[in-house]
């Protein structure tokens, strides 16, 4: 299969591993590279990438899972929406089991709340069209990857004249948290494996200010084992050459400029805003809110939802895992009281969560 099997070739990956070991001998100090994409995290655990790396080259998982970084307060707001029998809540399936302060969407669905799993935001628009007596609320969670589709659903609702469709938006953008993490002296990051899905939309140029300001190498990397290994090679090559710039390893999908059509639709529907990230707190300009002129499609505005912080289990260390300061194996709940079947924290819920990846492949 083109662009898949050849990037899983064991011989090729072995050659890359040997080259990384040779390059590591010339490093003046250990290096830590962070991936900020949940699919990268899952791939790194699944293919045992860490076991192929020499001492002194370390991979750290960051806040790359959109469900994981969604704060408890948002889940509580979604539960408040579901509590009103007039409302029909539509969501992607990975949000169902994320714990709120006292319940989850799955628990409330079992108790009779009308919560539907959809595969596209346009499915939620269809629900609104087919149920004119109900208000349909789509849970808009995700990074720049999914935000254009949500924006398109709002424009489609406008086109159809649907007044019973709205979005509870919690979209987040990736460059800002990368800057915050880079500035953290405790992490002491040496480079980034930049997210591939996000980069198809925003392009490699989005990371140029980060590389220039902090003199940190950035490589937009694909998801297969050879992709990740080549991304590590490229980061090491920059460090050894004393360079810090943005490179694109995943050229078969990502360009420097990104997707201008997706960027345009985001600008039509959303404006930047401050938003809360689980584990990172409120980050200025790192979120997307629905434009005021489209406020009739903004569930927070339509329902006048209160903004709450929510209450997390104090024993859960998900926030520190998301910041790369703690391994899932260091959490006292991991694989004991917190499992994919009975998750305590969001990092164990999503298929892209660091704890879920460690549980499935890392033990």
Buried (B, 14 or more C-beta within 10 A) or exposed (E): EEEEEEBBEEEBBEEBBEBBBEBBEEBEEEBBBBBBBBBBBBBBBBBEBEEBBBEEBBBBBBBBBBBBBBBBBBBBBBBBBBEBEEBBBBBBEBBBBBBBBEBBBBBBBEEEBBBBBBEBBBBBBBBBBEEEEBBBBBBBBBBBBBBBBBBBBBBBBBEEEBEBBBBBBBBBBBBBBBBBBBEEEEBEBBBBBBBBBBBBBBBBEBBBEBBEEBEBBBBBBBBBBBBBBBBBBBBBBBBEEEEBBBBBBBEEBBBBEBBEEBBEBBEEBBEEBEBBBBBBEEBEEBBBBBBEEBEBBBBBBBBEBEEBEBEBBEEBBBBBBBBBBBBBEEBEBBBEBBBBEEBBBBBBBBBBBBBBBBBEBBE
